Amino acid sequence: MINITLPDGSRRPFENPVTVADVAASIGPGLAKAALGGKVDGKLVDASFLIENDAALEIVTDKHPDALDVLRHSTAHLLAQAVQRLFPGAQVTIGPTIDNGFYYDFAYERPFTPEDLPAIEAEMQKIVKEALPVIRSVKTRDEAVAFFKGMGEHYKAEIIESIPANEDLSLYSQGEFTDLCRGPHVPGTDKLRAFKLMKVAGAYWRGDHNNQMLSRIYGTAWLNDKDLKAYLHQLEEAEKRDHRRIAKQLGLFHIQEEAPGLVFWHPKGWALWQVVEQYMRRVYRSSGYDEVRCPQILDVSLWKKSGHWDNYKENMFFTESEKRTYALKPMNCPGHVQVFNQGLHSYRDLPIRYGEFGACHRNEPSGALHGILRVRGFTQDDGHVFCTEDQVEAEVTAFHRQALRVYADFGFSDVQIKIALRPDNRLGDDATWDKAEAALRAALSSCGVAWEELPGEGAFYGPKIEYHLKDAIGRTWQLGTMQVDFMMPARLGAEYVDEASQRRHPVMLHRAIVGSMERFIGILVENHAGAFPAWLAPVQAVVLNITDAQADWVESVRKTLANQGVRVQADLRNEKIGYKIREHTLQKIPYLLVVGDREKENGMIAVRTRSGEDLGTMKVEDFLARLHEESGPVA
């Protein structure tokens, strides 16, 4: 007798071994039809998987959190089958799932092009209608090698030859197509309905530029057409909001080949930067941080002591002078420890909080660079707190509440909290990591928030809280972080004198709210599609004349506003007023202040918004009062 325990705790007895599909059918025909696979004792399996012993079982339907991964994996096979039908002789290589979809690499006599995709997608739809059953079989390694070589699949055979000889391998077949795969897969091709091929690209076999260039086809797959359409709409919106396109349109910044991953900020972009930086500087002050400034390069001996040499040097830039090797700092923390070490501190001095808008450089791969969202040179709103163990929870709690206020001020209310736990490559012992992780959990518990845990994703010196923000079109970005570090203060000789006059190492908390200033500004650009609220806008208002007769009043208004701290420009060009209004509207300037003879005579301005709303004529001081109401948050 075999007992199957279902998620609700109920048990179903079976006299003989039973498949996942059989269990689903015993519950009801609706579930049998909906079953995509199962989870047996926590392991994801096919619907055809045979359960031979007592087990806990979840039936995977399209409502299960693992359903999308199964569907996307199976859709990759669907793509490969369609390609081989249309292009005989094409060899398959690898086809994994990725965020929001999948890809498959092919070796063929010519590269695939975007013009090939409609025909391939149509063939995929045809295979779906054929409702081919997906059947799993098992072969030894050598049998699998011979099988794929016999099919002319030399790349697949090469993959299998690298697998230990004593391993059995699973193969999946649907119609005439067979591929090596761990699975699981859907029971039949008719389960695959909501997908779209997105693009083609080149990829070297096994990522080695010395090998043959393959054709990579990317696709996306979803549970239903509604989700697919929503995703495609999100992509369209993301394209419209791309920070690189908007930056060019608004004249914010640029990046060029001579400085890969480094940003040239233009006046308007730097004005936006300064709004963010000065706001965050107020956050420093209100949270009890003293601002410091540390060197850009430090001798490698310090990076060896800190642990970065052993754990991070492949991401660092180095330089030499007078036979000494220096590293351009990738992080600010070792420098802040040097400031702390100047003088002996008492426990009464703690916590000591340092903040720095620290410019860092990291040797990111060129292929990973993406506008200002992923760069090699960036500035952090970085801060470090030196405190006792007893002070950790209170400091983390205060930081958490401050971070949420900052995100709300910038328009982000949907924030996900995650704790990244100890990685395999780390400093210290398990007892120290237990203590650090417990401190983060306790702080978040005291704040009454839920969080997700990410095993293995902490920094090499400590676990961290991560703050993930959802933007206006539903994308999620990881920004702020709070890290508990028992390691670096000891490695770099940081000490304080405790109540018993004993020297002890402080705990070091690494914190940032917006993280990389570059990345945060890129996210702001995309979140607002360049139409910033007035308090953030690089140019808050522009004063426009209708004829040259109003030029002196336009300049007077501009000076008055500028003297009150308004970021304002004047447009005195000899152009029609309609043209100028349209141009500045496209520049997404919040307020357009139009001046004609009547406005000049009465000492007024006609106020329009970039959305086209006519706010009527008003005195300059009344406009200032209105703008003051939109002056933004006070940290």
C-alpha positions as CSV (number, residue, x, y, z in Angstrom):
1,M,0.0,0.0,0.0
2,I,1.3,3.5,-1.0
3,N,0.0,6.6,0.8
4,I,0.1,9.9,-1.0
5,T,-0.1,13.0,1.2
6,L,-1.7,16.0,-0.5
7,P,-1.0,19.7,0.4
8,D,-4.2,19.9,2.5
9,G,-2.9,17.1,4.7
10,S,-5.3,14.5,3.4
11,R,-4.0,11.0,2.3
12,R,-4.9,8.8,-0.6
13,P,-4.0,5.1,-0.5
14,F,-3.0,3.2,-3.6
15,E,-2.4,-0.5,-3.8
16,N,0.4,-0.2,-6.5
17,P,3.0,2.3,-7.7
18,V,1.1,5.3,-9.2
19,T,2.0,8.2,-11.5
20,V,1.4,11.8,-10.7
21,A,-1.2,11.8,-13.5
22,D,-3.0,8.8,-11.9
23,V,-3.2,10.6,-8.6
24,A,-4.6,13.7,-10.3
25,A,-7.2,11.6,-12.2
26,S,-8.2,10.0,-8.9
27,I,-9.1,13.4,-7.5
28,G,-11.1,14.5,-10.5
29,P,-11.1,14.8,-14.3
30,G,-10.6,18.6,-14.2
31,L,-7.4,18.2,-12.2
32,A,-6.2,15.4,-14.5
33,K,-6.6,17.7,-17.5
34,A,-4.9,20.6,-15.8
35,A,-1.9,18.7,-14.5
36,L,1.4,19.8,-15.9
37,G,3.6,17.9,-13.6
38,G,4.1,17.3,-9.9
39,K,6.2,17.9,-6.9
40,V,7.1,14.7,-5.0
41,D,8.7,15.3,-1.6
42,G,9.7,18.7,-2.9
43,K,11.2,17.5,-6.2
44,L,9.7,18.8,-9.4
45,V,8.8,15.8,-11.7
46,D,6.8,15.0,-14.8
47,A,3.2,14.0,-14.7
48,S,4.3,10.5,-15.8
49,F,6.7,10.1,-12.8
50,L,6.0,6.8,-11.0
51,I,5.7,7.1,-7.2
52,E,6.7,3.8,-5.6
53,N,6.8,4.7,-1.9
54,D,4.9,6.9,0.5
55,A,5.3,10.5,-0.5
56,A,4.0,14.1,-0.2
57,L,2.6,15.3,-3.5
58,E,1.7,18.6,-5.0
59,I,-0.1,18.5,-8.4
60,V,1.5,21.3,-10.6
61,T,-1.2,23.1,-12.6
62,D,-1.0,26.6,-14.1
63,K,-1.7,28.0,-10.6
64,H,1.4,26.5,-9.1
65,P,4.5,28.7,-8.6
66,D,6.6,26.2,-10.6
67,A,4.3,26.0,-13.6
68,L,5.9,28.8,-15.6
69,D,9.4,27.2,-15.4
70,V,8.0,23.9,-16.7
71,L,6.1,25.6,-19.5
72,R,9.1,27.7,-20.6
73,H,11.4,24.7,-20.5
74,S,9.0,22.8,-22.7
75,T,8.5,25.7,-25.0
76,A,12.2,25.7,-25.7
77,H,11.9,22.1,-26.9
78,L,8.9,23.2,-29.0
79,L,11.1,25.9,-30.6
80,A,13.9,23.4,-31.3
81,Q,11.5,21.0,-33.0
82,A,10.0,23.7,-35.2
83,V,13.5,24.9,-36.3
84,Q,14.5,21.3,-37.2
85,R,11.3,20.8,-39.2
86,L,11.9,24.0,-41.2
87,F,15.7,23.9,-41.4
88,P,16.8,20.3,-41.9
89,G,20.4,19.9,-40.8
90,A,20.1,22.4,-38.0
91,Q,21.8,21.0,-34.9
92,V,20.5,21.8,-31.3
93,T,22.9,22.7,-28.5
94,I,21.5,24.1,-25.3
95,G,18.1,25.6,-24.5
96,P,17.6,26.9,-20.9
97,T,14.9,29.0,-19.3
98,I,15.8,32.6,-18.4
99,D,13.8,35.4,-16.8
100,N,10.5,35.7,-18.6
101,G,11.3,33.1,-21.2
102,F,13.9,30.9,-22.8
103,Y,16.4,30.6,-25.6
104,Y,17.9,27.9,-27.8
105,D,21.3,27.9,-29.6
106,F,21.5,26.3,-33.0
107,A,24.3,25.4,-35.4
108,Y,23.2,25.9,-39.0
109,E,24.8,26.6,-42.4
110,R,23.7,30.3,-42.0
111,P,22.8,32.5,-39.2
112,F,19.1,32.8,-38.4
113,T,17.6,36.3,-38.9
114,P,14.5,38.1,-37.5
115,E,12.8,37.4,-40.8
116,D,12.9,33.7,-39.9
117,L,11.0,34.1,-36.7
118,P,7.4,34.3,-38.0
119,A,7.7,31.0,-39.9
120,I,9.3,29.3,-36.9
121,E,6.6,30.6,-34.6
122,A,3.9,29.4,-37.0
123,E,5.4,26.0,-37.0
124,M,5.4,26.0,-33.2
125,Q,1.7,26.7,-33.3
126,K,1.2,23.9,-35.7
127,I,3.0,21.4,-33.3
128,V,0.8,22.6,-30.5
129,K,-2.3,21.7,-32.5
130,E,-0.8,18.3,-33.1
131,A,-1.0,17.6,-29.4
132,L,2.1,15.4,-29.4
133,P,2.6,13.5,-26.2
134,V,5.9,14.3,-24.5
135,I,7.6,11.0,-23.5
136,R,10.6,10.5,-21.2
137,S,13.1,7.7,-21.6
138,V,16.4,6.8,-20.0
139,K,19.7,5.9,-21.6
140,T,23.3,5.3,-20.3
141,R,25.8,8.0,-21.2
142,D,27.4,5.9,-24.0
143,E,24.0,4.9,-25.4
144,A,23.0,8.6,-25.5
145,V,26.2,9.6,-27.2
146,A,25.7,6.9,-29.9
147,F,22.1,7.9,-30.3
148,F,22.8,11.6,-30.9
149,K,25.8,11.0,-33.1
150,G,23.5,8.7,-35.2
151,M,21.2,11.7,-35.6
152,G,24.0,14.0,-36.6
153,E,23.7,16.0,-33.4
154,H,27.4,16.3,-32.7
155,Y,27.1,19.3,-30.3
156,K,24.6,17.4,-28.2
157,A,27.0,14.3,-28.3
158,E,29.9,16.5,-27.1
159,I,27.8,17.7,-24.2
160,I,27.0,14.2,-23.1
161,E,30.6,13.0,-23.5
162,S,31.5,15.4,-20.7
163,I,29.1,13.7,-18.3
164,P,30.5,10.9,-16.0
165,A,30.1,7.5,-17.6
166,N,28.2,6.0,-14.7
167,E,25.2,8.4,-15.0
168,D,21.9,7.5,-16.6
169,L,20.5,10.3,-18.7
170,S,16.9,11.3,-19.4
171,L,15.7,12.0,-22.9
172,Y,12.4,13.6,-23.9
173,S,10.7,12.9,-27.2
174,Q,7.7,14.6,-28.9
175,G,6.9,13.3,-32.4
176,E,10.1,13.0,-34.4
177,F,12.1,15.3,-32.0
178,T,14.2,14.0,-29.1
179,D,16.5,16.0,-26.8
180,L,18.6,15.4,-23.8
181,C,17.1,17.1,-20.8
182,R,16.7,16.7,-17.0
183,G,13.1,17.9,-17.3
184,P,10.4,18.0,-16.2
185,H,8.2,18.8,-19.1
186,V,4.5,19.2,-19.8
187,P,2.6,16.0,-20.8
188,G,1.9,17.1,-24.3
189,T,2.6,20.0,-26.7
190,D,-1.1,21.1,-26.5
191,K,-0.3,22.6,-23.1
192,L,1.9,25.3,-24.7
193,R,-0.2,28.1,-26.0
194,A,1.0,31.5,-24.9
195,F,4.4,32.2,-26.4
196,K,6.3,34.5,-28.8
197,L,9.7,34.6,-30.3
198,M,11.5,37.8,-29.5
199,K,14.9,38.1,-31.2
200,V,17.9,36.4,-32.6
201,A,21.6,36.8,-31.5
202,G,25.0,35.2,-32.0
203,A,26.5,33.1,-29.3
204,Y,29.8,31.2,-29.3
205,W,29.6,27.5,-28.6
206,R,30.2,27.0,-24.8
207,G,30.9,30.8,-24.6
208,D,34.4,30.5,-26.1
209,H,35.2,33.0,-28.9
210,N,37.6,30.4,-30.4
211,N,34.6,28.1,-31.1
212,Q,31.9,28.3,-33.8
213,M,29.4,31.1,-33.7
214,L,25.9,29.7,-33.1
215,S,22.4,31.3,-33.7
216,R,20.5,32.0,-30.5
217,I,16.8,32.4,-30.7
218,Y,15.1,34.1,-27.7
219,G,11.4,33.6,-26.8
220,T,9.0,34.3,-24.0
221,A,6.2,32.0,-22.7
222,W,3.4,32.5,-20.3
223,L,0.5,30.7,-18.7
224,N,-2.1,32.3,-20.9
225,D,-2.6,34.9,-23.6
226,K,-3.6,37.6,-21.1
227,D,-0.3,37.3,-19.3
228,L,1.6,37.2,-22.6
229,K,-0.1,40.4,-23.8
230,A,0.6,42.1,-20.5
231,Y,4.3,41.2,-20.8
232,L,4.5,42.5,-24.3
233,H,2.8,45.7,-23.4
234,Q,5.3,46.1,-20.5
235,L,8.1,45.7,-23.0
236,E,6.6,48.4,-25.2
237,E,6.3,50.7,-22.3
238,A,9.8,49.9,-21.2
239,E,11.1,50.7,-24.7
240,K,9.3,54.1,-24.6
241,R,10.8,54.7,-21.1
242,D,14.3,53.6,-21.9
243,H,16.5,55.9,-19.9
244,R,19.1,56.1,-22.7
245,R,16.5,57.3,-25.3
246,I,15.0,59.8,-22.8
247,A,18.4,61.0,-21.8
248,K,19.2,61.8,-25.4
249,Q,15.9,63.5,-25.9
250,L,16.2,65.6,-22.7
251,G,19.9,66.2,-22.9
252,L,20.7,64.5,-19.5
253,F,23.9,62.5,-20.1
254,H,25.7,60.3,-22.6
255,I,28.2,57.4,-22.7
256,Q,30.7,56.9,-25.5
257,E,33.2,54.2,-26.6
258,E,36.2,56.0,-25.3
259,A,34.9,55.6,-21.7
260,P,32.9,52.4,-21.5
261,G,30.7,52.2,-18.5
262,L,31.4,55.8,-17.5
263,V,29.0,58.7,-17.7
264,F,29.3,62.2,-19.2
265,W,26.7,64.2,-17.3
266,H,25.2,67.2,-19.1
267,P,23.9,70.3,-17.3
268,K,20.3,69.1,-17.0
269,G,21.4,65.6,-16.0
270,W,23.7,67.0,-13.3
271,A,20.9,69.3,-12.0
272,L,18.8,66.2,-11.5
273,W,21.8,64.4,-9.8
274,Q,22.2,67.4,-7.5
275,V,18.5,67.3,-6.5
276,V,18.9,63.6,-5.5
277,E,22.3,64.1,-3.8
278,Q,21.2,67.1,-1.8
279,Y,18.0,65.3,-0.7
280,M,20.2,62.3,0.4
281,R,22.6,64.7,2.1
282,R,19.7,65.9,4.3
283,V,18.9,62.2,5.0
284,Y,22.5,61.8,6.3
285,R,22.1,64.8,8.6
286,S,18.7,63.8,9.9
287,S,19.9,60.3,10.6
288,G,23.0,61.3,12.6
289,Y,25.7,60.7,10.0
290,D,28.8,62.7,9.6
291,E,29.9,63.1,6.0
292,V,33.5,62.1,5.1
293,R,35.6,61.8,2.0
294,C,38.2,59.1,1.3
295,P,40.8,58.5,-1.4
296,Q,40.0,56.9,-4.7
297,I,43.1,54.7,-4.8
298,L,44.6,52.7,-1.9
299,D,47.6,50.3,-1.8
300,V,46.7,46.7,-2.4
301,S,48.0,45.8,1.0
302,L,44.9,47.3,2.5
303,W,42.6,45.4,0.1
304,K,44.4,42.2,1.1
305,K,43.7,42.9,4.8
306,S,40.1,43.7,4.1
307,G,39.5,40.5,2.2
308,H,38.7,42.1,-1.1
309,W,41.9,40.8,-2.7
310,D,41.0,37.2,-2.2
311,N,37.3,37.6,-2.8
312,Y,36.8,40.4,-5.3
313,K,40.0,41.3,-7.1
314,E,38.7,40.1,-10.5
315,N,36.2,43.0,-10.3
316,M,38.9,45.6,-9.4
317,F,41.0,48.1,-11.5
318,F,44.7,48.4,-10.6
319,T,47.4,50.9,-11.3
320,E,51.1,51.2,-10.4
321,S,53.4,54.1,-9.3
322,E,56.9,54.0,-8.0
323,K,56.9,50.2,-7.9
324,R,53.8,50.1,-5.7
325,T,50.5,48.6,-6.8
326,Y,47.2,50.4,-6.0
327,A,43.6,49.5,-6.5
328,L,40.9,52.0,-7.6
329,K,38.3,51.5,-4.8
330,P,35.3,49.3,-5.7
331,M,33.8,50.0,-2.2
332,N,34.1,52.7,0.4
333,C,34.1,50.6,3.5
334,P,37.9,50.1,4.0
335,G,38.4,53.8,3.8
336,H,35.8,54.5,6.4
337,V,37.5,52.1,8.8
338,Q,40.7,54.2,8.4
339,V,38.8,57.3,9.5
340,F,37.4,55.4,12.5
341,N,40.9,54.2,13.4
342,Q,42.2,57.7,13.9
343,G,42.0,57.9,17.6
344,L,40.7,55.5,20.3
345,H,36.9,55.4,20.8
346,S,35.0,54.6,24.0
347,Y,31.8,52.6,24.0
348,R,30.1,55.9,24.9
349,D,31.0,57.3,21.5
350,L,29.2,54.5,19.7
351,P,27.3,54.3,17.4
352,I,29.5,56.4,15.0
353,R,28.0,56.9,11.6
354,Y,29.9,58.0,8.5
355,G,28.4,58.9,5.2
356,E,30.0,59.5,1.8
357,F,29.0,60.1,-1.7
358,G,31.8,57.8,-2.6
359,A,32.9,57.3,-6.3
360,C,33.7,53.6,-6.9
361,H,34.9,51.7,-9.9
362,R,34.3,48.0,-10.7
363,N,35.6,46.1,-13.7
364,E,32.2,44.9,-15.0
365,P,32.3,42.8,-18.2
366,S,31.6,45.0,-21.2
367,G,28.7,42.8,-22.3
368,A,27.0,43.5,-18.9
369,L,27.1,47.3,-19.2
370,H,23.7,48.8,-19.8
371,G,23.3,52.6,-20.0
372,I,23.6,54.0,-16.5
373,L,21.9,51.0,-14.9
374,R,25.1,48.9,-15.1
375,V,28.3,50.9,-15.2
376,R,32.0,50.7,-14.2
377,G,32.2,54.0,-12.4
378,F,29.4,55.0,-10.0
379,T,28.7,56.9,-6.8
380,Q,27.0,55.5,-3.8
381,D,25.0,57.2,-1.0
382,D,27.2,55.0,1.1
383,G,27.3,54.9,4.9
384,H,28.9,52.8,7.6
385,V,27.9,52.5,11.2
386,F,30.4,51.4,13.9
387,C,28.4,50.1,16.9
388,T,28.3,47.5,19.6
389,E,26.5,44.2,19.2
390,D,23.7,45.4,21.4
391,Q,23.1,48.4,19.2
392,V,22.8,46.5,15.9
393,E,19.1,45.8,16.0
394,A,18.2,49.4,16.8
395,E,20.4,50.7,14.1
396,V,19.0,48.3,11.5
397,T,15.5,49.1,12.5
398,A,16.1,52.9,12.3
399,F,17.7,52.4,8.8
400,H,14.8,50.3,7.6
401,R,12.2,52.9,8.5
402,Q,14.3,55.7,7.0
403,A,14.8,53.8,3.8
404,L,11.0,53.2,3.4
405,R,10.4,57.0,3.9
406,V,13.0,57.8,1.2
407,Y,11.5,55.4,-1.3
408,A,8.0,56.8,-0.7
409,D,9.3,60.4,-1.2
410,F,10.6,59.3,-4.6
411,G,7.3,57.7,-5.5
412,F,8.0,54.0,-4.7
413,S,5.5,52.4,-2.4
414,D,5.7,48.8,-3.5
415,V,8.9,47.6,-1.7
416,Q,9.9,43.9,-1.3
417,I,12.3,43.0,1.5
418,K,14.8,40.2,1.2
419,I,17.7,38.8,3.3
420,A,20.7,37.5,1.4
421,L,22.3,34.8,3.5
422,R,25.8,33.4,3.8
423,P,27.6,32.5,0.5
424,D,29.9,29.5,0.0
425,N,32.9,31.8,-0.4
426,R,32.9,33.8,2.8
427,L,35.0,35.0,5.8
428,G,34.4,33.9,9.3
429,D,32.8,30.9,11.1
430,D,29.2,29.7,11.1
431,A,28.6,31.0,14.7
432,T,29.4,34.5,13.6
433,W,27.2,34.2,10.5
434,D,24.4,32.8,12.7
435,K,24.7,35.9,14.9
436,A,24.7,38.3,12.0
437,E,21.7,36.7,10.2
438,A,19.8,36.6,13.5
439,A,20.3,40.3,14.0
440,L,18.8,41.2,10.6
441,R,15.8,38.9,11.2
442,A,15.2,40.4,14.6
443,A,15.3,44.0,13.3
444,L,12.8,43.2,10.5
445,S,10.6,41.4,12.9
446,S,10.5,44.4,15.2
447,C,9.4,46.5,12.2
448,G,6.5,44.0,11.5
449,V,7.5,43.3,7.9
450,A,7.6,40.1,5.9
451,W,10.7,39.2,4.0
452,E,12.1,36.5,1.6
453,E,15.4,34.8,2.3
454,L,18.0,34.3,-0.4
455,P,20.4,31.4,0.6
456,G,23.9,31.9,-0.6
457,E,23.5,35.5,-1.9
458,G,25.1,37.5,0.9
459,A,28.4,39.4,0.6
460,F,31.6,37.5,1.5
461,Y,31.9,39.5,4.8
462,G,28.2,39.4,6.0
463,P,24.5,38.9,5.3
464,K,22.4,41.8,4.0
465,I,18.9,43.1,3.7
466,E,18.0,44.0,0.2
467,Y,15.3,46.5,-0.9
468,H,13.6,45.7,-4.2
469,L,11.3,48.4,-5.6
470,K,8.6,48.0,-8.2
471,D,8.3,50.8,-10.8
472,A,5.4,52.3,-12.7
473,I,5.2,49.5,-15.2
474,G,5.7,46.6,-12.8
475,R,9.5,46.0,-13.1
476,T,11.4,45.3,-9.9
477,W,14.8,46.9,-9.1
478,Q,17.2,46.1,-6.3
479,L,18.4,49.3,-4.6
480,G,19.2,49.7,-1.0
481,T,21.1,47.4,1.3
482,M,21.9,47.0,5.0
483,Q,24.8,44.6,5.8
484,V,26.0,43.3,9.1
485,D,29.8,42.8,9.2
486,F,31.7,41.3,12.1
487,M,34.7,40.6,9.9
488,M,36.2,43.7,8.4
489,P,36.6,45.8,11.6
490,A,38.8,43.0,13.1
491,R,40.8,42.5,9.9
492,L,41.5,46.2,9.7
493,G,42.2,46.7,13.4
494,A,39.1,48.8,14.3
495,E,38.7,48.9,18.1
496,Y,36.9,50.7,20.9
497,V,37.1,50.5,24.7
498,D,34.2,48.8,26.4
499,E,32.7,49.3,29.9
500,A,35.3,47.0,31.4
501,S,38.2,49.0,29.8
502,Q,38.8,46.1,27.4
503,R,39.5,46.7,23.7
504,R,36.9,45.2,21.4
505,H,36.1,45.2,17.7
506,P,33.0,47.1,16.8
507,V,30.3,45.7,14.5
508,M,30.3,47.5,11.1
509,L,27.0,48.1,9.3
510,H,27.2,48.8,5.6
511,R,24.2,50.8,4.4
512,A,22.9,52.5,1.3
513,I,19.4,53.6,0.4
514,V,19.5,54.5,-3.3
515,G,22.7,52.5,-3.8
516,S,24.3,53.6,-7.1
517,M,23.3,57.2,-7.8
518,E,23.7,56.5,-11.5
519,R,21.4,53.4,-11.4
520,F,18.8,55.2,-9.2
521,I,18.6,58.2,-11.6
522,G,18.3,55.8,-14.5
523,I,15.4,54.1,-12.7
524,L,13.8,57.5,-11.9
525,V,14.0,58.5,-15.5
526,E,12.2,55.3,-16.6
527,N,9.7,55.3,-13.7
528,H,8.6,58.8,-14.6
529,A,9.2,58.4,-18.4
530,G,11.3,61.7,-18.0
531,A,8.2,63.6,-16.8
532,F,9.6,64.3,-13.3
533,P,7.5,65.9,-10.6
534,A,8.3,69.6,-10.2
535,W,10.6,69.1,-7.2
536,L,12.8,66.6,-9.2
537,A,12.7,68.2,-12.6
538,P,16.1,69.4,-13.9
539,V,14.3,72.5,-15.3
540,Q,11.2,73.4,-13.3
541,A,9.9,76.2,-15.5
542,V,10.7,78.1,-18.7
543,V,9.6,81.7,-19.4
544,L,8.5,82.3,-23.0
545,N,8.0,85.6,-24.7
546,I,5.6,86.2,-27.6
547,T,7.5,89.1,-29.2
548,D,10.7,90.9,-28.5
549,A,8.7,93.6,-26.7
550,Q,8.4,91.3,-23.6
551,A,12.1,90.3,-23.5
552,D,12.9,92.6,-20.5
553,W,10.0,91.3,-18.5
554,V,10.9,87.7,-19.3
555,E,14.4,88.2,-18.0
556,S,13.1,89.9,-14.9
557,V,10.8,87.0,-14.2
558,R,13.6,84.5,-14.8
559,K,15.9,86.4,-12.3
560,T,13.2,86.6,-9.7
561,L,12.5,82.9,-9.9
562,A,16.2,81.9,-10.0
563,N,16.9,84.1,-6.9
564,Q,14.3,82.0,-5.1
565,G,16.1,78.8,-6.0
566,V,13.9,77.8,-8.9
567,R,15.6,75.9,-11.8
568,V,14.3,78.2,-14.6
569,Q,15.2,79.1,-18.1
570,A,14.2,81.9,-20.5
571,D,13.4,81.3,-24.2
572,L,13.7,84.6,-26.1
573,R,14.1,83.0,-29.5
574,N,12.3,84.6,-32.5
575,E,9.9,81.7,-32.9
576,K,6.1,81.4,-32.8
577,I,4.8,80.9,-29.3
578,G,3.0,77.7,-30.3
579,Y,6.3,76.2,-31.6
580,K,8.1,77.1,-28.4
581,I,5.3,75.7,-26.2
582,R,5.4,72.5,-28.1
583,E,9.1,72.2,-27.9
584,H,9.3,72.7,-24.2
585,T,6.4,70.4,-23.6
586,L,8.4,67.6,-25.4
587,Q,11.2,68.5,-23.1
588,K,8.8,67.6,-20.3
589,I,9.3,70.8,-18.4
590,P,6.6,71.0,-15.7
591,Y,5.6,74.7,-16.1
592,L,5.6,77.0,-19.2
593,L,5.3,80.7,-18.2
594,V,4.0,82.7,-21.2
595,V,4.5,86.5,-21.4
596,G,2.7,88.8,-23.8
597,D,2.0,92.5,-23.8
598,R,-0.9,92.1,-21.4
599,E,1.1,90.0,-18.9
600,K,4.0,92.5,-19.1
601,E,1.7,95.5,-18.6
602,N,0.1,93.9,-15.5
603,G,3.3,92.3,-14.1
604,M,1.9,88.8,-14.5
605,I,2.6,85.5,-16.2
606,A,0.3,83.1,-18.0
607,V,1.0,79.6,-16.5
608,R,0.6,76.3,-18.4
609,T,1.5,72.8,-17.4
610,R,3.3,70.4,-19.7
611,S,0.0,68.4,-19.9
612,G,-1.6,71.4,-21.6
613,E,-3.6,72.6,-18.6
614,D,-4.1,76.4,-18.6
615,L,-3.8,77.7,-15.0
616,G,-4.5,81.3,-16.1
617,T,-2.5,84.4,-15.3
618,M,-1.0,85.0,-11.9
619,K,1.6,87.1,-10.1
620,V,5.1,85.7,-10.0
621,E,4.9,85.4,-6.2
622,D,1.6,83.4,-6.5
623,F,3.4,81.0,-8.9
624,L,6.3,80.7,-6.4
625,A,3.8,79.8,-3.7
626,R,2.3,77.1,-5.9
627,L,5.8,75.8,-6.8
628,H,6.7,75.9,-3.1
629,E,3.8,73.5,-2.3
630,E,5.4,71.1,-4.8
631,S,8.9,71.7,-3.5
632,G,9.2,68.1,-2.5
633,P,9.9,66.2,0.7
634,V,12.0,67.3,3.5
635,A,14.2,64.4,4.7
